[in-house]
Amino acid sequence: MSKFLKLFLFLTFGLNCQGQKIIGNWEFLNAECSELLVINQNGTYKIFNDCYAENSHNPIIESGKWTINNDETKLYLINRNLKGGNGYKVWNNNKSLSLEISIYNNILKIKFLNKIEKWKKKI
């Protein structure tokens, strides 16, 4: 097998497997108004909130792209498009964001500014 083919297979396998545990729908457990974080296989994400969205028929308050580091301890949100009404934001209004994460028993713990949030996976 050529070096090129080995490298191609390694990169393809690595890209397809990276972040598999985080893909899916996550609901914020302690939100005043329920928030849903949808992390897609294609590298995009959306956050929904019925109370703070500008459009009640499509309550997206944020969307963008995501990546994750190799040991799956940091989630990077990039190209963030913030759409929350009344200036509402989930974490901050930066165009990119690094979040410390851990996943255990279908609970996604997100640490941001020394605050830990728990998001439950919707199965």
N, C-alpha and C positions, 0 to 999 in steps of 0.2 A: 504494500500500500504506500502510495507517495506521501511525502511530508505535507503537501498541500491538502490532500484528501483527509489525512488525519487531523490537520488543523481545522479544516472546514467542519468535519464531524464533531470535533470537540467544541468549537464555537457554537454550532447549531444546537447541540445537546445542552450546553451550558446556558444559552439564552432561553431555551424552552423550559428549563427546569428552575431557573433562578426566580425566586419569589413566588413559587407555586402556593405556599401556605397562606400567603396574604391575599391571593386572588379570591374575590367574592364580595358579598354584601355584609357590611359591618354597621351595627346600630349603636349609637352612643347611649350608654346606660343611664347617665345622670343628667341628661339635657332637660332644660325647662320645656322645650318643644323638640320632639324626636328628630334626631339627625341620622341620616343614612349615608355611609361612605361606600361607594361602589368602585371596586378596583378591578379593572378589566385585564384580561390576558394580553390584549394588544398594546398595553402600556399607557392607557388612558384611565382617568378616574373622574368621578363626579361626586359631589356632596349635595344631598337633598335636605331641605328643611321647609315644612309647610308654613311655619309662622313668619319666617324672615325672607322668603323668596319674593322677588319682584313680580313673578308671574305665577299665580296660584295654580294654573293648569299644568305648568311644568316647573316645579319648585326647586330648580337647581340653583344653589347659592355659590357653587364653585366647581370648576372643571379644569383639567389640564393633563399633564403627563406625569408618570411616576417611574422611578427606578429604585433599585435596592442594592445595598452593598453585598459583597460575597457571603458574609456570615449572617446576613439577614437581621442585622441589629439597627440599621439606619434606613429609613424610608425617605427618599428625596422626591419632593413635589416640585415640578418645574413647569414653566409656561403657565402659571396659575392665572385663571380668568375668574376674578371675584365678581359675583353678581348679587350678593346679599343686599336686601333692601335696608334702608336707614343706616347704611355703612356697616351692617353686621358682617362679621368675619369669624371663621372657626378658630384660627390660630393667630395670624397676623396678616398684613396686606402686602408682604414682600412677594415679588414675582417668582422666587424660588425659596424652598424651605427644606431643612433637614430635621427629621424627627427621629428620636431614639425610640425603638420599638422592641417588643417581645411578644411572642404568641404562645399561649399555653391553655389547653382545654377550651378551645374556641373563644378565648378572650384575647383581644389585641390590646396590649398596654402601650399607650403613646405618652412619652415624656416630652413636654415642651415647657421651657422656662421653669424648671423644677416642679412642675405640676404633672401628675400622672392621671391620665384619663383611661377608662376601660370601655372598650367597644366590643360588643358581643356579635359573633358570627351568626348570621341568619341562614339557617340550613333549609 
